[in-house]
Amino acid sequence: MDKVTASSTAEHIRTLARTFHVSYSEGPNDRLAHHISRLAGDTVELDEIERLLIGLVRAERITRQEMILLQARYLREARP
């Protein structure tokens, strides 16, 4: 897992998850997607923040569009 980023977007996402009592729980489709990606030679490892974004979408606390915007902002801030 990547190091935890102390960005304002990361903290905003954590706050949303805490406020709505949301966490990420891996399901069968997640495991399937992981294995398909691995077999294709693509290693995809989501960090804590990206998993929280998925949890927030699944709990219908943010839209998919909001997730994409937040993830893009988070990744820009996390860049070294």
Secondary structure as GFF3:
##gff-version 3
##sequence-region A 1 80
A	DSSP	alpha_helix	8	19	.	.	.	ID=ss1
A	DSSP	alpha_helix	28	39	.	.	.	ID=ss2
A	DSSP	alpha_helix	48	58	.	.	.	ID=ss3
A	DSSP	alpha_helix	64	78	.	.	.	ID=ss4
###
